[in-house]
Amino acid sequence: MNDTSQSLPGRWSRGKRDLGIALWIAFLSACVGTFVIFAVLDPDALNDAWVLPWEMGRRLAYSLGFLFLFLVSLIASGLTIFMIRTGPKSGHASGTGRRPPPEIRSPEEENPDLDIGDFK
């Protein structure tokens, strides 16, 4: 009989797998985003529009663009994993695990002085 309390050798924990998935998704989406952005924009044209006194070369423009897209993608994939892990438990969609619906009572029970005819 297998003991499920012991982890398999070489198997990553759930947190490490989530981190690896988030990093990989962020890397791939930053690669695609960098290809798309720099297919449209020329890094040398950015130098003409740049206000700072220092020149930005092609490699620095590609690196900064990739780093920005990587960080945005990493935040997005990390938040997605967080929402999946902390979301409703399984069976929630079928109705199990939900709170019972609230009891609907007549307003006259709560307020004996209330005249329901005022609301009709």
NUZAMAR-34262 format. One line per field, with one value per residue (C-alpha): residue number from 1; x, y, z. Coordinates in steps of 0.1 Angstrom, whole numbers, plus 5000, padded with zeros to 4 digits. Each point is the difference from the previous one (the first is absolute). Example, Ala and Ser with C-alpha at 12.3 -4.5 7.8 and 13.67 -1.06 7.14 Angstrom:
% NUZAMAR-34262
num = [1, 2]
X = [5123, 5014]
Y = [4955, 5034]
Z = [5078, 4993]
This chain:
% NUZAMAR-34262
num = [1, 2, 3, 4, 5, 6, 7, 8, 9, 10, 11, 12, 13, 14, 15, 16, 17, 18, 19, 20, 21, 22, 23, 24, 25, 26, 27, 28, 29, 30, 31, 32, 33, 34, 35, 36, 37, 38, 39, 40, 41, 42, 43, 44, 45, 46, 47, 48, 49, 50, 51, 52, 53, 54, 55, 56, 57, 58, 59, 60, 61, 62, 63, 64, 65, 66, 67, 68, 69, 70, 71, 72, 73, 74, 75, 76, 77, 78, 79, 80, 81, 82, 83, 84, 85, 86, 87, 88, 89, 90, 91, 92, 93, 94, 95, 96, 97, 98, 99, 100, 101, 102, 103, 104, 105, 106, 107, 108, 109, 110, 111, 112, 113, 114, 115, 116, 117, 118, 119, 120]
X = [5000, 5013, 5005, 4989, 5014, 5036, 5009, 5017, 5037, 5008, 4964, 4995, 4976, 4968, 5015, 5031, 4979, 4978, 5031, 5015, 4967, 4997, 5036, 4997, 4967, 5014, 5032, 4980, 4976, 5028, 5018, 4969, 4993, 5036, 4998, 4967, 5011, 5034, 4986, 4980, 5024, 5036, 5023, 5020, 4969, 4994, 5033, 4986, 4970, 5019, 5003, 5028, 5035, 5014, 4998, 4982, 5014, 4982, 5009, 4989, 4967, 4994, 5010, 4978, 4971, 5003, 5005, 4969, 4979, 5014, 4991, 4964, 4995, 5015, 4976, 4970, 5009, 5007, 4966, 4984, 5015, 4991, 4964, 4998, 5015, 4979, 4967, 4970, 5005, 4990, 4963, 4991, 4985, 4977, 4987, 5019, 5020, 4978, 4983, 4962, 4980, 4988, 4966, 4975, 4976, 4973, 5009, 4970, 5016, 5030, 4981, 4965, 4993, 5007, 4970, 5007, 4974, 5025, 5023, 4974]
Y = [5000, 5035, 5025, 5034, 5020, 4996, 5019, 4983, 5006, 5027, 5013, 5037, 5014, 5017, 5035, 4993, 4986, 5031, 5023, 4980, 5002, 5037, 5007, 4979, 5016, 5035, 4992, 4987, 5028, 5026, 4984, 5002, 5036, 5010, 4986, 5019, 5033, 5002, 4988, 5033, 5023, 5006, 5004, 5026, 5021, 4999, 5019, 5029, 5002, 4994, 5031, 4988, 5012, 4965, 4979, 4967, 4973, 4971, 4974, 5022, 5008, 4963, 4991, 5026, 4992, 4963, 5006, 5022, 4974, 4972, 5018, 5008, 4964, 4986, 5021, 4989, 4963, 5002, 5016, 4974, 4971, 5017, 5004, 4964, 4987, 5021, 4997, 4980, 4964, 4972, 4994, 5036, 5003, 4970, 5016, 4980, 5021, 5031, 5018, 4995, 5028, 5027, 4996, 5025, 5015, 5025, 5036, 5000, 4975, 5022, 5033, 4996, 5038, 4996, 5003, 4979, 5020, 5029, 4980, 4989]
Z = [5000, 4991, 5026, 4986, 5029, 4987, 4968, 4971, 4996, 4975, 5001, 5005, 5025, 4989, 5007, 4979, 4971, 5001, 5000, 4971, 4980, 5006, 4990, 4968, 4989, 5007, 4980, 4970, 5000, 5004, 4970, 4978, 5012, 4993, 4965, 4993, 5015, 4983, 4967, 5001, 5019, 4990, 5031, 4982, 4994, 5038, 5004, 4980, 5023, 5032, 5023, 5022, 4992, 4996, 4969, 5001, 4978, 4983, 5026, 5029, 4983, 4993, 5035, 5017, 4978, 5008, 5037, 5001, 4982, 5021, 5033, 4988, 4988, 5033, 5020, 4979, 5001, 5037, 5007, 4978, 5019, 5033, 4989, 4989, 5032, 5023, 4980, 5010, 5008, 4976, 4999, 5005, 4965, 5006, 5033, 5026, 5024, 4995, 5028, 5001, 4984, 5024, 5015, 4985, 5025, 4997, 5010, 5022, 5023, 5006, 5003, 5014, 4994, 4963, 4977, 4969, 4980, 5000, 4977, 4974]
